[in-house]
Structure formats: structure tokens, C-alpha cells
Amino acid sequence: MVDLRINMTVTCPKCEYQRTTEDDDIFPDWQCPKCEIAYNKFKSLEQGIGEAINTKNKAQPKSPSRSNKAFKQNKNLLPTIPKGRKKFIEESLSKDENIEHLFEFNWVVKVPMYISIFLSFIFLCITLLAVVLIGRSQDILMWGFFCTFFIGVATYEYFRLKSLEMGATNKRLIVKTGIVSRHTEEMRIAAIETIELNQGVVDRLLGMGTIKVSGVGVSTLKFSKIDAPLEVKKKIESIRAQFI
């Protein structure tokens, strides 16, 4: 009897065993003679596992390592680098209190500081010329004293203006003075009765003025030599309108 079977080499997908014609007489064509696993079943199982792994990788992002988790957990314990010195008004905010506006002084209040800087430079130049040309100790001491005096005045004015703070929050008005010590004047927005604007001819030409806020009783609060006083008055009135 003639064997009409076609000699086709089949490789097992699991153990890579190549099937022979002699194996066809003993094992069925769907089973591996060596590991005895069904070809189609193994391929389907392998394909299903691969798809499940791909789906899981897409659905779930890669979890961070232990070191990253530890860093995130201890992130709040690391020291923070300050971006700059905070103002007193920012430091004194209470719960649910926000800064509405910070008022600025007019440029006129800086004139004494600029004059002192200019005069100190002039006396410094005179002192150096006295040292080089004259050489008399009395003249050097006199011009040096004036130079030191105006440098001190300019330094004091700089820190005095830097320490002055005026502003309004959604709960109160604040005026803070003092270079080293602190002195504050505050008024609750809900206690405001009247807001007055005092601006003379010169003040109007220079764009400055004084805002006088009167509260319940005899309490008053002044914002002196403030820049754009009319805008400041409107801002305070808009904040006060929320409590009416």
C-alpha cells in the first residue's frame, strides 16, 4: 500500500521538537511527541497571556521605585529655600484672610534719601581732595564728618521707608512702622464709617495725598503721602461694600 502522506516538518512551539513521519503513526497530528502538549492550545494560551500583559502595562503605569517613594514621603521634611523676606502684612494674615491691595508711597518721600546720598558723595569727593591737595587734618576731619553724617541719614531713610507697610486685606486695614521694633495701627473693614481724601494743590500736582479712615467711636487711620490716593480710596470702598 502506497503512503500518500506528505512529509511536513512540524516544530513544537513549546519544546521546539521537530515532528517526523514516524511520530504520526504513534501520536496524533495535534500533539507533540516529546512534551505531549497540544499545539493549538499552547499557542492560544501563549497569545492570551501576551495580550493580558500588554493590557496590564497600558492600564497601570510603572510604579515608582522605593527610593522615589521614600523621597516623596520625606519631601515635606526637607528645608525650603526662602524666595525672599516676607512683608509683615503677609506674615500676620489670619485664617481665610487675603491681601486685597498693598499701598505705595509717592516718590516724594524718597527725595530726602536721594539728597543725602548726593551730599554724602559731594563731601566724600571734597574729603579725598583735602587729603591729596591740602593734607591738613582739621579740614579732613570736618569734611569727613559731613560725609559720614549724610551717609548715616541716607541709610536711616532707606531702612525707614523699607520698613513702612500699608495695605488692605479682606478683613482689615493695616499700617506698620518701625525698623527694628514694630508698631501697627489696624482697623476692621466692618468698623469703617467714613473714608476721607485730603489732597492739596501741590499734592494733586505731584500725584499724592492722604487717606483718613474713621471707624466706630473715635478711632482713625491715616495713609499719608500715598501714591494715587483716589484709586486707594476706591479700593477701600469696594472692600467695605462687601460688609454692607
PyRosetta script that sets phi, psi and omega in degrees:
from pyrosetta import init, pose_from_sequence

init()
pose = pose_from_sequence("MVDLRINMTVTCPKCEYQRTTEDDDIFPDWQCPKCEIAYNKFKSLEQGIGEAINTKNKAQPKSPSRSNKAFKQNKNLLPTIPKGRKKFIEESLSKDENIEHLFEFNWVVKVPMYISIFLSFIFLCITLLAVVLIGRSQDILMWGFFCTFFIGVATYEYFRLKSLEMGATNKRLIVKTGIVSRHTEEMRIAAIETIELNQGVVDRLLGMGTIKVSGVGVSTLKFSKIDAPLEVKKKIESIRAQFI")
pose.set_psi(1, 131.7)
pose.set_omega(1, -175.8)
pose.set_phi(2, -83.4)
pose.set_psi(2, 133.2)
pose.set_omega(2, 178.8)
pose.set_phi(3, -85.9)
pose.set_psi(3, 111.2)
pose.set_omega(3, -177.4)
pose.set_phi(4, -91.4)
pose.set_psi(4, 5.4)
pose.set_omega(4, -178.9)
pose.set_phi(5, -70.1)
pose.set_psi(5, 140.4)
pose.set_omega(5, 179.6)
pose.set_phi(6, -86.1)
pose.set_psi(6, 130.9)
pose.set_omega(6, -178.7)
pose.set_phi(7, -79.8)
pose.set_psi(7, 96.1)
pose.set_omega(7, 179.6)
pose.set_phi(8, -115.8)
pose.set_psi(8, 129.3)
pose.set_omega(8, -179.7)
pose.set_phi(9, -84.5)
pose.set_psi(9, 121.4)
pose.set_omega(9, 178.7)
pose.set_phi(10, -112.9)
pose.set_psi(10, 130.8)
pose.set_omega(10, -179.3)
pose.set_phi(11, -106.1)
pose.set_psi(11, 132.2)
pose.set_omega(11, 179.4)
pose.set_phi(12, -70.3)
pose.set_psi(12, 129.9)
pose.set_omega(12, -179.7)
pose.set_phi(13, -70.3)
pose.set_psi(13, -14.0)
pose.set_omega(13, -178.4)
pose.set_phi(14, -96.8)
pose.set_psi(14, -57.8)
pose.set_omega(14, -177.1)
pose.set_phi(15, -101.7)
pose.set_psi(15, -1.2)
pose.set_omega(15, 178.3)
pose.set_phi(16, 60.8)
pose.set_psi(16, 30.5)
pose.set_omega(16, 176.1)
pose.set_phi(17, -81.8)
pose.set_psi(17, 131.4)
pose.set_omega(17, 179.4)
pose.set_phi(18, -88.8)
pose.set_psi(18, 120.4)
pose.set_omega(18, -177.3)
pose.set_phi(19, -74.7)
pose.set_psi(19, 141.5)
pose.set_omega(19, 178.3)
pose.set_phi(20, -113.8)
pose.set_psi(20, 171.9)
pose.set_omega(20, 179.6)
pose.set_phi(21, -68.7)
pose.set_psi(21, -29.1)
pose.set_omega(21, 177.5)
pose.set_phi(22, -66.4)
pose.set_psi(22, -30.7)
pose.set_omega(22, 179.7)
pose.set_phi(23, -69.8)
pose.set_psi(23, -22.6)
pose.set_omega(23, -178.9)
pose.set_phi(24, -68.2)
pose.set_psi(24, -25.1)
pose.set_omega(24, 179.9)
pose.set_phi(25, -77.4)
pose.set_psi(25, -20.1)
pose.set_omega(25, -175.0)
pose.set_phi(26, -106.8)
pose.set_psi(26, -45.4)
pose.set_omega(26, -175.7)
pose.set_phi(27, -111.3)
pose.set_psi(27, 148.5)
pose.set_omega(27, 176.8)
pose.set_phi(28, -67.2)
pose.set_psi(28, 161.7)
pose.set_omega(28, -174.3)
pose.set_phi(29, -71.3)
pose.set_psi(29, -13.0)
pose.set_omega(29, -179.9)
pose.set_phi(30, -96.8)
pose.set_psi(30, 2.7)
pose.set_omega(30, -175.5)
pose.set_phi(31, -124.1)
pose.set_psi(31, 140.2)
pose.set_omega(31, 178.4)
pose.set_phi(32, -76.5)
pose.set_psi(32, 129.2)
pose.set_omega(32, 180.0)
pose.set_phi(33, -65.7)
pose.set_psi(33, -23.1)
pose.set_omega(33, -174.8)
pose.set_phi(34, -92.1)
pose.set_psi(34, -55.8)
pose.set_omega(34, -178.1)
pose.set_phi(35, -97.6)
pose.set_psi(35, -6.4)
pose.set_omega(35, 175.4)
pose.set_phi(36, 57.5)
pose.set_psi(36, 37.6)
pose.set_omega(36, 175.8)
pose.set_phi(37, -105.4)
pose.set_psi(37, 147.4)
pose.set_omega(37, 178.2)
pose.set_phi(38, -74.6)
pose.set_psi(38, 132.0)
pose.set_omega(38, -176.0)
pose.set_phi(39, -61.1)
pose.set_psi(39, -53.6)
pose.set_omega(39, -175.2)
pose.set_phi(40, -64.8)
pose.set_psi(40, -39.1)
pose.set_omega(40, -179.5)
pose.set_phi(41, -63.8)
pose.set_psi(41, -40.9)
pose.set_omega(41, -179.7)
pose.set_phi(42, -67.3)
pose.set_psi(42, -41.4)
pose.set_omega(42, -180.0)
pose.set_phi(43, -64.7)
pose.set_psi(43, -41.2)
pose.set_omega(43, 178.4)
pose.set_phi(44, -64.9)
pose.set_psi(44, -41.5)
pose.set_omega(44, 178.8)
pose.set_phi(45, -64.3)
pose.set_psi(45, -42.5)
pose.set_omega(45, -180.0)
pose.set_phi(46, -65.4)
pose.set_psi(46, -41.1)
pose.set_omega(46, 178.9)
pose.set_phi(47, -65.5)
pose.set_psi(47, -40.4)
pose.set_omega(47, 179.7)
pose.set_phi(48, -65.0)
pose.set_psi(48, -39.6)
pose.set_omega(48, 177.8)
pose.set_phi(49, -65.4)
pose.set_psi(49, -40.6)
pose.set_omega(49, 179.3)
pose.set_phi(50, -63.1)
pose.set_psi(50, -42.8)
pose.set_omega(50, 178.4)
pose.set_phi(51, -66.2)
pose.set_psi(51, -37.8)
pose.set_omega(51, 178.9)
pose.set_phi(52, -65.0)
pose.set_psi(52, -39.1)
pose.set_omega(52, 179.2)
pose.set_phi(53, -66.2)
pose.set_psi(53, -43.4)
pose.set_omega(53, 179.7)
pose.set_phi(54, -63.8)
pose.set_psi(54, -41.3)
pose.set_omega(54, 179.1)
pose.set_phi(55, -64.4)
pose.set_psi(55, -39.9)
pose.set_omega(55, 179.6)
pose.set_phi(56, -66.3)
pose.set_psi(56, -39.7)
pose.set_omega(56, 180.0)
pose.set_phi(57, -67.0)
pose.set_psi(57, -34.3)
pose.set_omega(57, 179.2)
pose.set_phi(58, -74.5)
pose.set_psi(58, -37.9)
pose.set_omega(58, -176.4)
pose.set_phi(59, -74.8)
pose.set_psi(59, -37.2)
pose.set_omega(59, -176.2)
pose.set_phi(60, -112.2)
pose.set_psi(60, 119.3)
pose.set_omega(60, 176.9)
pose.set_phi(61, -68.9)
pose.set_psi(61, 159.9)
pose.set_omega(61, -178.6)
pose.set_phi(62, -64.1)
pose.set_psi(62, 127.1)
pose.set_omega(62, -178.1)
pose.set_phi(63, -73.1)
pose.set_psi(63, 142.3)
pose.set_omega(63, 180.0)
pose.set_phi(64, -67.4)
pose.set_psi(64, 157.4)
pose.set_omega(64, -179.8)
pose.set_phi(65, -72.5)
pose.set_psi(65, 169.3)
pose.set_omega(65, -178.9)
pose.set_phi(66, -62.4)
pose.set_psi(66, -36.2)
pose.set_omega(66, -179.6)
pose.set_phi(67, -65.6)
pose.set_psi(67, -38.7)
pose.set_omega(67, 178.0)
pose.set_phi(68, -67.3)
pose.set_psi(68, -40.1)
pose.set_omega(68, 177.8)
pose.set_phi(69, -62.5)
pose.set_psi(69, -42.0)
pose.set_omega(69, -180.0)
pose.set_phi(70, -65.3)
pose.set_psi(70, -36.3)
pose.set_omega(70, 179.5)
pose.set_phi(71, -66.8)
pose.set_psi(71, -40.9)
pose.set_omega(71, 179.7)
pose.set_phi(72, -67.2)
pose.set_psi(72, -37.2)
pose.set_omega(72, 179.6)
pose.set_phi(73, -67.5)
pose.set_psi(73, -34.7)
pose.set_omega(73, -177.6)
pose.set_phi(74, -97.5)
pose.set_psi(74, 10.7)
pose.set_omega(74, -177.7)
pose.set_phi(75, -63.5)
pose.set_psi(75, -36.8)
pose.set_omega(75, -179.7)
pose.set_phi(76, -70.5)
pose.set_psi(76, -17.9)
pose.set_omega(76, -178.9)
pose.set_phi(77, -84.8)
pose.set_psi(77, -13.0)
pose.set_omega(77, -178.8)
pose.set_phi(78, -73.6)
pose.set_psi(78, 146.0)
pose.set_omega(78, 178.6)
pose.set_phi(79, -69.5)
pose.set_psi(79, 139.2)
pose.set_omega(79, 178.8)
pose.set_phi(80, -93.2)
pose.set_psi(80, 141.7)
pose.set_omega(80, 179.8)
pose.set_phi(81, -88.9)
pose.set_psi(81, 118.8)
pose.set_omega(81, -178.3)
pose.set_phi(82, -67.6)
pose.set_psi(82, 136.1)
pose.set_omega(82, 179.6)
pose.set_phi(83, -79.9)
pose.set_psi(83, -17.5)
pose.set_omega(83, -179.0)
pose.set_phi(84, 168.2)
pose.set_psi(84, 165.6)
pose.set_omega(84, -179.2)
pose.set_phi(85, -72.0)
pose.set_psi(85, 126.2)
pose.set_omega(85, -180.0)
pose.set_phi(86, -76.2)
pose.set_psi(86, 150.8)
pose.set_omega(86, 175.1)
pose.set_phi(87, -76.0)
pose.set_psi(87, 160.0)
pose.set_omega(87, -179.7)
pose.set_phi(88, -61.8)
pose.set_psi(88, -38.3)
pose.set_omega(88, -179.2)
pose.set_phi(89, -62.4)
pose.set_psi(89, -39.5)
pose.set_omega(89, 178.5)
pose.set_phi(90, -67.0)
pose.set_psi(90, -38.0)
pose.set_omega(90, -178.9)
pose.set_phi(91, -72.5)
pose.set_psi(91, -25.9)
pose.set_omega(91, -174.4)
pose.set_phi(92, -96.7)
pose.set_psi(92, 10.6)
pose.set_omega(92, -179.8)
pose.set_phi(93, -67.4)
pose.set_psi(93, 136.3)
pose.set_omega(93, 176.8)
pose.set_phi(94, -91.7)
pose.set_psi(94, -175.2)
pose.set_omega(94, -179.5)
pose.set_phi(95, -67.8)
pose.set_psi(95, 136.2)
pose.set_omega(95, -179.7)
pose.set_phi(96, 61.8)
pose.set_psi(96, 25.9)
pose.set_omega(96, 177.3)
pose.set_phi(97, -111.0)
pose.set_psi(97, 132.1)
pose.set_omega(97, -178.4)
pose.set_phi(98, -127.3)
pose.set_psi(98, 149.1)
pose.set_omega(98, 177.5)
pose.set_phi(99, -78.0)
pose.set_psi(99, 124.1)
pose.set_omega(99, 178.5)
pose.set_phi(100, -91.3)
pose.set_psi(100, -40.4)
pose.set_omega(100, -178.0)
pose.set_phi(101, -161.6)
pose.set_psi(101, 141.1)
pose.set_omega(101, 173.1)
pose.set_phi(102, -110.9)
pose.set_psi(102, 121.9)
pose.set_omega(102, -175.8)
pose.set_phi(103, -85.7)
pose.set_psi(103, 142.1)
pose.set_omega(103, -178.6)
pose.set_phi(104, -109.9)
pose.set_psi(104, 147.2)
pose.set_omega(104, 174.5)
pose.set_phi(105, -76.1)
pose.set_psi(105, 154.6)
pose.set_omega(105, 173.9)
pose.set_phi(106, -72.1)
pose.set_psi(106, 156.1)
pose.set_omega(106, -176.9)
pose.set_phi(107, -64.1)
pose.set_psi(107, -16.6)
pose.set_omega(107, -178.2)
pose.set_phi(108, -63.7)
pose.set_psi(108, -33.3)
pose.set_omega(108, -176.9)
pose.set_phi(109, -67.6)
pose.set_psi(109, -15.6)
pose.set_omega(109, 179.1)
pose.set_phi(110, -91.8)
pose.set_psi(110, -4.0)
pose.set_omega(110, -178.2)
pose.set_phi(111, -61.1)
pose.set_psi(111, -46.5)
pose.set_omega(111, 177.8)
pose.set_phi(112, -57.5)
pose.set_psi(112, -36.0)
pose.set_omega(112, 179.1)
pose.set_phi(113, -67.0)
pose.set_psi(113, -43.4)
pose.set_omega(113, 179.5)
pose.set_phi(114, -66.4)
pose.set_psi(114, -38.2)
pose.set_omega(114, 177.5)
pose.set_phi(115, -64.4)
pose.set_psi(115, -41.8)
pose.set_omega(115, 179.0)
pose.set_phi(116, -64.1)
pose.set_psi(116, -39.2)
pose.set_omega(116, 177.7)
pose.set_phi(117, -64.3)
pose.set_psi(117, -42.8)
pose.set_omega(117, 179.5)
pose.set_phi(118, -63.8)
pose.set_psi(118, -46.0)
pose.set_omega(118, 179.9)
pose.set_phi(119, -66.0)
pose.set_psi(119, -37.9)
pose.set_omega(119, 177.9)
pose.set_phi(120, -63.4)
pose.set_psi(120, -36.6)
pose.set_omega(120, 177.4)
pose.set_phi(121, -66.8)
pose.set_psi(121, -41.1)
pose.set_omega(121, 178.6)
pose.set_phi(122, -61.9)
pose.set_psi(122, -47.8)
pose.set_omega(122, -178.9)
pose.set_phi(123, -69.2)
pose.set_psi(123, -28.8)
pose.set_omega(123, 175.4)
pose.set_phi(124, -65.5)
pose.set_psi(124, -42.3)
pose.set_omega(124, 177.6)
pose.set_phi(125, -64.6)
pose.set_psi(125, -41.0)
pose.set_omega(125, 178.9)
pose.set_phi(126, -64.3)
pose.set_psi(126, -39.5)
pose.set_omega(126, 179.3)
pose.set_phi(127, -63.2)
pose.set_psi(127, -42.3)
pose.set_omega(127, 179.4)
pose.set_phi(128, -66.2)
pose.set_psi(128, -38.7)
pose.set_omega(128, 177.2)
pose.set_phi(129, -66.4)
pose.set_psi(129, -37.0)
pose.set_omega(129, 178.5)
pose.set_phi(130, -65.1)
pose.set_psi(130, -35.2)
pose.set_omega(130, 179.1)
pose.set_phi(131, -68.4)
pose.set_psi(131, -42.7)
pose.set_omega(131, -174.2)
pose.set_phi(132, -78.5)
pose.set_psi(132, -45.5)
pose.set_omega(132, -171.7)
pose.set_phi(133, -92.3)
pose.set_psi(133, -49.3)
pose.set_omega(133, -174.0)
pose.set_phi(134, -86.6)
pose.set_psi(134, -57.0)
pose.set_omega(134, 177.6)
pose.set_phi(135, 81.9)
pose.set_psi(135, 7.8)
pose.set_omega(135, 179.3)
pose.set_phi(136, -85.6)
pose.set_psi(136, 132.3)
pose.set_omega(136, -174.3)
pose.set_phi(137, -67.2)
pose.set_psi(137, -33.0)
pose.set_omega(137, -178.9)
pose.set_phi(138, -65.6)
pose.set_psi(138, -45.1)
pose.set_omega(138, 178.6)
pose.set_phi(139, -65.1)
pose.set_psi(139, -39.1)
pose.set_omega(139, 179.7)
pose.set_phi(140, -63.5)
pose.set_psi(140, -42.8)
pose.set_omega(140, -179.6)
pose.set_phi(141, -66.7)
pose.set_psi(141, -38.4)
pose.set_omega(141, -178.2)
pose.set_phi(142, -67.1)
pose.set_psi(142, -51.6)
pose.set_omega(142, -179.9)
pose.set_phi(143, -66.9)
pose.set_psi(143, -34.6)
pose.set_omega(143, 177.6)
pose.set_phi(144, -66.0)
pose.set_psi(144, -34.6)
pose.set_omega(144, 177.9)
pose.set_phi(145, -65.4)
pose.set_psi(145, -45.0)
pose.set_omega(145, 178.9)
pose.set_phi(146, -63.4)
pose.set_psi(146, -40.5)
pose.set_omega(146, 178.3)
pose.set_phi(147, -61.2)
pose.set_psi(147, -45.9)
pose.set_omega(147, 180.0)
pose.set_phi(148, -65.7)
pose.set_psi(148, -37.6)
pose.set_omega(148, -179.2)
pose.set_phi(149, -61.9)
pose.set_psi(149, -48.3)
pose.set_omega(149, -177.6)
pose.set_phi(150, -72.4)
pose.set_psi(150, -29.4)
pose.set_omega(150, 173.1)
pose.set_phi(151, -64.1)
pose.set_psi(151, -40.8)
pose.set_omega(151, 177.1)
pose.set_phi(152, -63.9)
pose.set_psi(152, -41.0)
pose.set_omega(152, 179.0)
pose.set_phi(153, -64.1)
pose.set_psi(153, -43.4)
pose.set_omega(153, 179.6)
pose.set_phi(154, -63.7)
pose.set_psi(154, -40.7)
pose.set_omega(154, 179.3)
pose.set_phi(155, -65.1)
pose.set_psi(155, -42.7)
pose.set_omega(155, 179.0)
pose.set_phi(156, -62.9)
pose.set_psi(156, -44.3)
pose.set_omega(156, -179.7)
pose.set_phi(157, -63.9)
pose.set_psi(157, -36.7)
pose.set_omega(157, 179.8)
pose.set_phi(158, -63.0)
pose.set_psi(158, -50.8)
pose.set_omega(158, -178.9)
pose.set_phi(159, -70.2)
pose.set_psi(159, -30.5)
pose.set_omega(159, 178.0)
pose.set_phi(160, -65.5)
pose.set_psi(160, -45.8)
pose.set_omega(160, 179.6)
pose.set_phi(161, -68.9)
pose.set_psi(161, -35.0)
pose.set_omega(161, 179.7)
pose.set_phi(162, -67.9)
pose.set_psi(162, -30.1)
pose.set_omega(162, -178.2)
pose.set_phi(163, -84.3)
pose.set_psi(163, -15.2)
pose.set_omega(163, 179.9)
pose.set_phi(164, -76.8)
pose.set_psi(164, 130.1)
pose.set_omega(164, 179.3)
pose.set_phi(165, -135.7)
pose.set_psi(165, 135.4)
pose.set_omega(165, 176.9)
pose.set_phi(166, -137.3)
pose.set_psi(166, 133.6)
pose.set_omega(166, -178.9)
pose.set_phi(167, -168.2)
pose.set_psi(167, 175.3)
pose.set_omega(167, 179.6)
pose.set_phi(168, -135.0)
pose.set_psi(168, 134.1)
pose.set_omega(168, 173.1)
pose.set_phi(169, -108.3)
pose.set_psi(169, -177.2)
pose.set_omega(169, 177.8)
pose.set_phi(170, -77.0)
pose.set_psi(170, 2.1)
pose.set_omega(170, -179.5)
pose.set_phi(171, -127.1)
pose.set_psi(171, -23.8)
pose.set_omega(171, -173.0)
pose.set_phi(172, -158.0)
pose.set_psi(172, 163.8)
pose.set_omega(172, 170.0)
pose.set_phi(173, -104.2)
pose.set_psi(173, 142.0)
pose.set_omega(173, -173.7)
pose.set_phi(174, -135.2)
pose.set_psi(174, 135.8)
pose.set_omega(174, 169.2)
pose.set_phi(175, -129.1)
pose.set_psi(175, 121.6)
pose.set_omega(175, -177.2)
pose.set_phi(176, -121.6)
pose.set_psi(176, 131.4)
pose.set_omega(176, 177.7)
pose.set_phi(177, -130.0)
pose.set_psi(177, 169.3)
pose.set_omega(177, 177.8)
pose.set_phi(178, 110.4)
pose.set_psi(178, 128.1)
pose.set_omega(178, 179.1)
pose.set_phi(179, -78.9)
pose.set_psi(179, -58.3)
pose.set_omega(179, 177.0)
pose.set_phi(180, -99.0)
pose.set_psi(180, -51.4)
pose.set_omega(180, 175.3)
pose.set_phi(181, -77.4)
pose.set_psi(181, 167.2)
pose.set_omega(181, -178.8)
pose.set_phi(182, -126.1)
pose.set_psi(182, 132.4)
pose.set_omega(182, 174.6)
pose.set_phi(183, -134.5)
pose.set_psi(183, 121.9)
pose.set_omega(183, -176.7)
pose.set_phi(184, -121.3)
pose.set_psi(184, 146.2)
pose.set_omega(184, 171.8)
pose.set_phi(185, -123.2)
pose.set_psi(185, 125.8)
pose.set_omega(185, -175.6)
pose.set_phi(186, -131.9)
pose.set_psi(186, 154.7)
pose.set_omega(186, 175.7)
pose.set_phi(187, -147.2)
pose.set_psi(187, 131.5)
pose.set_omega(187, 177.9)
pose.set_phi(188, -68.9)
pose.set_psi(188, 140.2)
pose.set_omega(188, -179.9)
pose.set_phi(189, -60.6)
pose.set_psi(189, -38.3)
pose.set_omega(189, -178.8)
pose.set_phi(190, -67.3)
pose.set_psi(190, -18.5)
pose.set_omega(190, -177.9)
pose.set_phi(191, -93.9)
pose.set_psi(191, 1.2)
pose.set_omega(191, -178.4)
pose.set_phi(192, -73.0)
pose.set_psi(192, 133.1)
pose.set_omega(192, 177.3)
pose.set_phi(193, -109.3)
pose.set_psi(193, -51.0)
pose.set_omega(193, -179.3)
pose.set_phi(194, -133.6)
pose.set_psi(194, 152.7)
pose.set_omega(194, 176.7)
pose.set_phi(195, -129.1)
pose.set_psi(195, 113.7)
pose.set_omega(195, -175.4)
pose.set_phi(196, -110.7)
pose.set_psi(196, 145.1)
pose.set_omega(196, 177.5)
pose.set_phi(197, -115.0)
pose.set_psi(197, 118.8)
pose.set_omega(197, 176.7)
pose.set_phi(198, -110.2)
pose.set_psi(198, 116.3)
pose.set_omega(198, -175.8)
pose.set_phi(199, -147.2)
pose.set_psi(199, 111.0)
pose.set_omega(199, 177.7)
pose.set_phi(200, -79.6)
pose.set_psi(200, -174.2)
pose.set_omega(200, -178.6)
pose.set_phi(201, -65.8)
pose.set_psi(201, -48.5)
pose.set_omega(201, 180.0)
pose.set_phi(202, -65.0)
pose.set_psi(202, -40.6)
pose.set_omega(202, 179.0)
pose.set_phi(203, -61.6)
pose.set_psi(203, -39.4)
pose.set_omega(203, -179.5)
pose.set_phi(204, -68.9)
pose.set_psi(204, -36.4)
pose.set_omega(204, 177.4)
pose.set_phi(205, -66.9)
pose.set_psi(205, -34.2)
pose.set_omega(205, -179.4)
pose.set_phi(206, -88.9)
pose.set_psi(206, -5.8)
pose.set_omega(206, 177.9)
pose.set_phi(207, 75.9)
pose.set_psi(207, 31.7)
pose.set_omega(207, 178.2)
pose.set_phi(208, -131.0)
pose.set_psi(208, 171.9)
pose.set_omega(208, -179.6)
pose.set_phi(209, -176.1)
pose.set_psi(209, -176.7)
pose.set_omega(209, -179.6)
pose.set_phi(210, -124.1)
pose.set_psi(210, 130.4)
pose.set_omega(210, 176.7)
pose.set_phi(211, -104.6)
pose.set_psi(211, 122.7)
pose.set_omega(211, 178.5)
pose.set_phi(212, -111.1)
pose.set_psi(212, 118.1)
pose.set_omega(212, -178.8)
pose.set_phi(213, -108.6)
pose.set_psi(213, 123.0)
pose.set_omega(213, 178.9)
pose.set_phi(214, -105.4)
pose.set_psi(214, 136.2)
pose.set_omega(214, -179.8)
pose.set_phi(215, -113.1)
pose.set_psi(215, -168.3)
pose.set_omega(215, 179.7)
pose.set_phi(216, -64.1)
pose.set_psi(216, 131.9)
pose.set_omega(216, -178.2)
pose.set_phi(217, 86.4)
pose.set_psi(217, -132.1)
pose.set_omega(217, -177.9)
pose.set_phi(218, -112.1)
pose.set_psi(218, 10.2)
pose.set_omega(218, -176.8)
pose.set_phi(219, -75.1)
pose.set_psi(219, 137.0)
pose.set_omega(219, 177.4)
pose.set_phi(220, -136.5)
pose.set_psi(220, 157.0)
pose.set_omega(220, 179.2)
pose.set_phi(221, -141.6)
pose.set_psi(221, 128.6)
pose.set_omega(221, -176.0)
pose.set_phi(222, -115.8)
pose.set_psi(222, 138.0)
pose.set_omega(222, 169.4)
pose.set_phi(223, -112.0)
pose.set_psi(223, 97.8)
pose.set_omega(223, -173.1)
pose.set_phi(224, -90.9)
pose.set_psi(224, 147.1)
pose.set_omega(224, 176.6)
pose.set_phi(225, 49.0)
pose.set_psi(225, 45.6)
pose.set_omega(225, -177.4)
pose.set_phi(226, -90.7)
pose.set_psi(226, 148.4)
pose.set_omega(226, -178.8)
pose.set_phi(227, -84.0)
pose.set_psi(227, 142.6)
pose.set_omega(227, -179.1)
pose.set_phi(228, 50.0)
pose.set_psi(228, 62.9)
pose.set_omega(228, -174.6)
pose.set_phi(229, -64.1)
pose.set_psi(229, -32.9)
pose.set_omega(229, -179.3)
pose.set_phi(230, -65.8)
pose.set_psi(230, -40.3)
pose.set_omega(230, 177.4)
pose.set_phi(231, -65.9)
pose.set_psi(231, -36.3)
pose.set_omega(231, 177.8)
pose.set_phi(232, -65.1)
pose.set_psi(232, -41.5)
pose.set_omega(232, 178.6)
pose.set_phi(233, -61.9)
pose.set_psi(233, -43.3)
pose.set_omega(233, 178.9)
pose.set_phi(234, -64.0)
pose.set_psi(234, -38.1)
pose.set_omega(234, -179.3)
pose.set_phi(235, -65.6)
pose.set_psi(235, -44.0)
pose.set_omega(235, 178.9)
pose.set_phi(236, -64.3)
pose.set_psi(236, -40.2)
pose.set_omega(236, 179.2)
pose.set_phi(237, -64.9)
pose.set_psi(237, -36.2)
pose.set_omega(237, 178.6)
pose.set_phi(238, -68.1)
pose.set_psi(238, -36.1)
pose.set_omega(238, 176.8)
pose.set_phi(239, -69.6)
pose.set_psi(239, -40.3)
pose.set_omega(239, -179.8)
pose.set_phi(240, -65.6)
pose.set_psi(240, -31.3)
pose.set_omega(240, -177.9)
pose.set_phi(241, -63.0)
pose.set_psi(241, -21.5)
pose.set_omega(241, 179.3)
pose.set_phi(242, -71.3)
pose.set_psi(242, -19.7)
pose.set_omega(242, -178.6)
pose.set_phi(243, -100.1)
pose.set_psi(243, -0.9)
pose.set_omega(243, -179.2)
pose.set_phi(244, -90.3)
pose.dump_pdb("model.pdb")
